[in-house]
Structures are given as C-alpha cells and as structure tokens.
C-alpha cells in the first residue's frame, strides 16, 4: 500500500478482519466493549503515566457509573500532558458528519475538559472546530455533539481524545473523565 491510501486500506481491513461486529460504524468499537486489537483502524489507547504523561487511561467496566458495558476512563494528574489519550484512524469520504459521545466529567474547570477531535491525517488540521453542543444530561452523563465536514484534500483522518488547547496540555489539567458511545454518523454527502 502506498502512503495516503487510507480508504483502500480500510476496505482491505473490512475484508480480512475476523472480529468485526455485525454493524460496521465509522468509529470501530465506539462503546469500548472489546479490548483494542492493535489493528490499524482500532483504538490506540495511550495508558499514560501520572507523572510522565499527565494522565492514566484504561478501558474498564462502567458498572460503578451506571453503565452496563465498558467505558474509557481517564484520570488527569495536573502534570503536562504528552500527546492524545486515544486515537483511531478513520476513512471518511467527502461529506458532512456528526460526532457524538457520552461523557461524565468531574473536577475540571469548564474550559479545560478534553474533547474528541477529528483531524486530517496528512496535515493534522482540526476539522471539529465548531462549538460542541451539550444536549441531555442524565445520571451525571452528558451527550455532546458537533458537526464537521470532510474537505476534498483530506484523505484519511484521525479521531483523538485530547486537550482543547496547547496551553492546557503544557500546564496540565486535573480531573476525571469517563467516555462511552463515541459515534460518527453521516449527515449529508458532498455535492
């Protein structure tokens, strides 16, 4: 495979992967129900280190937080943050998409809560720059959504859980974050 052929690699992955669920979404394993397989289109979870990376991350049972399945659990220690917590490579075609996820946050100031972003793989340009809307809140869980567009020159993307600003990463943040049900759905096709 040549560099930049993410869509071809994704189709090949779908054809040979053995442990795919019946329904293949734009985000693979968005509910964190299976451990990461190490495949190119699955989660790469940076387990981190309290002092070295500024956070500790793991996939764990959500039973303590009223969730029957697994969640991504991240505790930020206040140390400088080195890189994103979680990354997944995507192969979205031109068009308009919606990113949504459920989150439970504690101990953060409102402007420092890490969020999911979609970036172009080639130049790392952030596509999810719009304000994230907070929809409903139940049992301390909040559903957040944002709409973004895939432009023509953006072949292959990454979905990342990261700080909102470089300054927040350099200063470090404190708080605990639980994530579940990370979903990307297509809103419309490019004209």
N, C-alpha and C positions, 0 to 999 in steps of 0.2 A: 504494500500500500504506500502511496506517496503521501507526503505531508499535506494537510489541508483537505483530505478526502474523508471528512468525518461522517458524512451521510452514507457513503459506501461502506465504511467500517461499521456503522450502526446497523445497516441492513444485514451485513455478514454476521454480526453478533446475534441478531434476532434469529437468523437461520441456523446457527450452530449451538446456541446456549441451551443447556439441558434443564435448568431450574427456573425457567420463566413461569410467571403466573398465567392464568387463562387470559387475563386482560393486560395488555401491554400499554402503559401510560407513557406520557412524555417524561415523567420522573419515575425511575425504576425504584421500587421499594420505598416509596414516599412515606409509608407508615412505619418504617424501620422494623418490620416484623421478622425479617431474615437477617442474619449477620452478613456484613459485606463479603462478597465473593472474591474480591480482588480483580474483577473484570474491568475492562475499560469504560463501561457505561454503568457502573455501580458506584456506591458511595465510597469515598476515601475519607475516613474519619481520622483526624489528627487527634490522637489520645491526649497529646499535650503533656504538660508538666506544670505544676503550680508556680514554680519559680522560673523555670526555663522558658515556657511558652505563655504564661499568664492565664492559663485555664487548664481544666481537666475535663475531658469529654468521654462519654461512653453511651452505648445503646443498652438500655435496661428496661425492666418491667415497669409499666406505668400504673400498676395496681395501687401504689401509695397516692397517686394523683387522680384516682377515679377513672383510669383508662384501662380497658381490658387487655390491650396488647402492649407492644413495646414503644418506647419513646427515645429520642436523642436527648440526653441530659448533659448540661454543660455548667460547670461552676467556674466563674471568673474570680481570680485571686487578687486583683489590683496591680499585678506586675505588668510590664509592657507585653503586648500580645504579638506573637510571631506567627503571622500567616492566618489563613482561614481555618475555621474549626472543621468544616466538612465541605467536600467538593464532589460534584457529579458532572461528568461530561454529557452534553446534550447534542442532539442532531435535529434542531427545529428548522423547518423550512420558512421561507418568506411569509409574513403574515402578522396578525395581531393576536397576542396571547394574554392569558390571565394567570398570574401566580397567586396561589392562596396557601395558607398554612395555619395551623393552630399552635398557639404559644401560651406558655404560662411563665410569667416573669416575677422575680422577687429581688428586692434590694438594689435595683437600678434607678438612676435618675432617668426621666423620660427621654432625653435626647441621646442617651448612651446605650440603649438596648441594641444588641447586634441584630442584624436582619439578613434575610435571604436576598441575594442579588443575582442577576443574570448578566454575564459578561460575554462579549465576543471572544472566542478562543485565541484568535490571531493577535489582536492588539490590546486585549484586556479592557476594552471600552465598556463601561457600565450601561446597560440598556434599561434597567429598572430605576430610573432617576425620579420618577414621579412619587408624590407622597403616598405612603401606604395608608389605606383606609382601614379603620378599625370598625368591624361590623358588630357581631354579637359577642357578648361575654356571658359565659355560664360556668358555674363551679370553678371560678378563677381562670378559666381558659378563654382566650380571645382568638377569634378568627381574623386574620389580616389578609388583604388582597391588594394587588397592584396590577395594572395593565401595561404591557410593553410591546414594542414592535421589533421584528427581526428585519433589518435592512438587507439589501442585496449583497453587500460586500461582507456579510457576517456569516460565513460558512463554519458551523461548529460553535458551540457555546459552552460555558460552564455555569453551573448553579453553585453558589457559595454562601455559607453562613459566615458572616464577617462583621467587623465593627462598621459603624456608619461613617466614620471619618478616620483619617490617618492620625490626627491628634489623639483621638480616643484610644487608638492602638498603641501609640507611643506612651501616653500617660498611664494606660492600664485602666481597667474598669472592675468594679465589684458587683456581684450579683449571681443569681442562679437562673438558668433558663432551661425549659423543657419544650421540645418541639415534636409535633406529630402531624400527620396528614398533609405532607408537602405535595401539592398538586399543581401541574401546569395544564391548562386547557386552552384549546384554540377558540378565539373569539371570531376571527374572520380571516379569509385568505387574501393575500396581496393581489391588487388589481393587475 
